[in-house]
């Protein structure tokens, strides 16, 4: 059993305890992937992607298991990602890290935060927020950038619930060679990608908060089609047989959004 674990608290810090100094050390097992024996619950191994997190950079995306050619040998691999805007690959048997690949924009996102507020990317509402997908040796990673101003004692402003702040966010979908960690192709989107990645045959689907649905060729990244929906999207496209189901029911940026469940034919 492979468990993705979120951040420690309090975040980011306080006047008395800047940079999370009230919880010194690495704060195991936060921001980690933990492998447990499924029969006994005994911990087999763990890998911490980000020790002593002070930016709310959870490693919370559900793990994907895949068998990949590593050094010419078929190897079971665990693929995970999180809000730090990075995807990781580990050997399933012993937790050895195979690669780390960054997606989206990164600025002032490592180490202690300064006493004076600074701009941080991908931000505590950014990075990889929704599930990835895997097909034909490629890992499809949805991501978003939404900066935040923060200092060692906490955020300077709150972005949560702010439609104006959400309009400034951007997103994207990156296809990564799951065996090597190299980027195969990438699309930057005009709005934040809360739409996960969903694969059907040789097409990967995602969406953005502005309400646009995207279909890309899995191998080449070619845009096959896009569709503007009548509201924003922060749900995951789902496939049932020859039908693609999309919940267009977020506020988005439309003046008068029309909340709908939309079915598209894939045949």
N, C-alpha and C positions, 0 to 999 in steps of 0.2 A: 504494500500500500504506500503510495507516494502522496504526501500532504504538502500543499503550498501554504506557507504561514505569513501572516501580515505583520504590521509594524509594532514596535514597542510604544509605550506612552509614559509620561506625557510628551507631546510634541508641541512645539519644536524645543522649547525650553521656557524658563520663566526668569524674571528679574533676579531671583535668588539662585536659581539653578540654570544658567544659560547652557545651551547646547546639550540639553538632556543630562546634565551632570548629577541629577538626583538618582539616576540609574546608570552608574559608571560601568565601563566594560563593554563587551561585545553584545550583551543582551541576547544570549542564546535562548531560544531557537527562533527568534523573530527573523523575518525576511529570509526565511530558509526553506529549502525543500528537505523533508524528513522522510526517510524510508523506514517503514515498519514491517515486521513480520505479520502477515495477514492472519495467521492462526493464533499467535500469542500476544501480539501488540508490542513485542520487544523491538527497540530501536536498532536498526542494522547500520545505518549511516545517516549523516546529515551534512548539508553544505549551506553555509550562510552566504547569500549573495551580497549582502550589505550589512556589516556589523555596525552597531550603535547608530541606527538610523535617526536623523533629526529632521527629515523632510517629508515624512509620511509616504515613503516609497515601498509600499507593500509588495511582497512577492506572492501575489494571491491568485494568479491565473492558473486554472486547473492543469495539471501535468498531462502531457501527451506521451504515450509510449510508442516507440517505433523501433524496428530492426533495421539497422543501417550498416553499410560497409565502412568500417573503421580500420584503417591500415590493412585493407584487403580481407578483413574478417567480419562476417555478419555479427553485429553486436546490438544488444538491446540497450536503447538510449532513452533517457528521460528529458523531455523538452518542456521548459517552463519560462515564464516571463512575469514582469511586474511593472509597477508604476514608476520605477527608476528609469524606464525607457530602454530596457535591455532584455534580450532573450538569451537563455542559457541551455547548454546541453551537457548532461552528465551520464556516465556509465551507470546502468541500472543496478549492476551487481555490487559495485564498491563506491559509487559516488564520485569517481574521478571526473573533474571538469574537463570537457573536451573543447568547448569554445564559448565565447561570449560575444554577442553582436549588438551594437547600439542601434536604435531606431529613433527618428525624430531629432529635435534640437536639444542640445545640452549646454547649459551655462550655469556656473556656480553650483554644480550639483554633486560635488564630492567634498569630503572633509568637513571641518567645523564651519558654521556660518559666522560671518563677521558681526561685530557689535552694531554696525550701521546697516540699515535695511538695504538689500541688494535684490536684483532681479534674478529669479531662479527658473530655469527650464529643465525638464518638462513641466515642473510644478506639481503640487500635491493633488491636482485634478487632472494630471496628464499621464504620459507614459502609455503603457499597455493596460487598458482598463477593462477590456472584454476578451472573451476566449479566442484563441488561435485555432487554426485548422492545419491538418497535415494530409498531403496526397502526393504520390509519385515522387517521393524524395524531397519535396519542398515543404517548408514551414511557412504558413501565411500569418503575418503578424499585423494586426490593426493597432494603430497608435494615434496619439494626439499630443499637441503642445498647447499648454495654457499656463502662462507664466504667473508667478506670484511674487509679491514683495515681502521679504521676511528678513528678520535679524536673529541673532542668537537667543533672543528672549521671546520670539514668537512672530506670527504673521503681522505685517503692517496693515493689511486690509484683508477682508474676506471676499472670496469669489463665489462662494456657494450661494446659489439662488439668484445670482446676478446675470440677467439676460444680456446686459451690455458687455460684461466680461466674456460671456460665452461667444459673443459675436467675434471677439478677437482671436478665439481659438482656431487652430488649424489641425489637420489630421493627415493620415496616409495609410497605405497598405504596402507592406514590404514582404517580398518572397525571398526566403533564405534557403540555401542549400543545407539541408538538415545534417548532412554528413560532415561538412566543412565549416559551416558558419558564414560562408561568403554570400553576399547579397546577389540574387539572380536578377531581380528587377524590382522596381519601386514606383508607386504612384503617390504624389502629394495631392491631397484633397483640399477643397476650398473651405471646409468646415471640419469640426471635430468628428473623429470616427469612434462612435460608441456602438457600432453595428456589428462587432465581432467579424469573423471570417467563416463563411459557409461554402463547402465545396460540393458540387454535383457533377460527376463525370469529369470533364476537362474545363470546367468553369468555376471560378471562385467569386462569390458575391460578398459585398459589404455595403455599408451605407454611411451617410453623414448626418449630423444633427440638423443641418439645413433642410433635410428631407429628400436628398438625392440617393437613389439606388444605383449601384455600379455592378457590372458583370465584366470580369477580366478573364482572358485565356490563362490557364494555370501555368503553362510552360513559357509563354512569351511575354505575358503581361499586357498583350494587346487589349485595348478597350473594345469589347464586343457590343455593348449598349449601355446607356444610362437612362434613368427614368425619374423625373421630378414628381414627388408625391405631394398630396395636399396638406401635409403637416411635417413637423420634424420627426426624426427617427432616432431613438436611443434603445431600440430592441434589436434582436438578432434575427436575420432572415432564416427561415426553416424550409426544408424540402420534404415533400410528401409525394412520392411517385413522380409524376411529371408536373407537379405544381410547386411553385415557389410562393411561400406565404410571408408577408411583410407587415408588421405592425407600424403604421404611420400615425403615431398618437402622442408625440412629444410637442411641446410648445413651438420649438424651432424658432424661425424668424418671420414666419408668415403672419400678416396682420390678422387674418381670420382663418386660423387653421381648421381643417376638417378632419377629425380623428376617424381613421378607417383601418380595417384589416383588409389588405389587398392580396388577391391571388393572381399570379402570373403563370401562364402556360410555358413549360420548358420544352415542349415538343415542336 
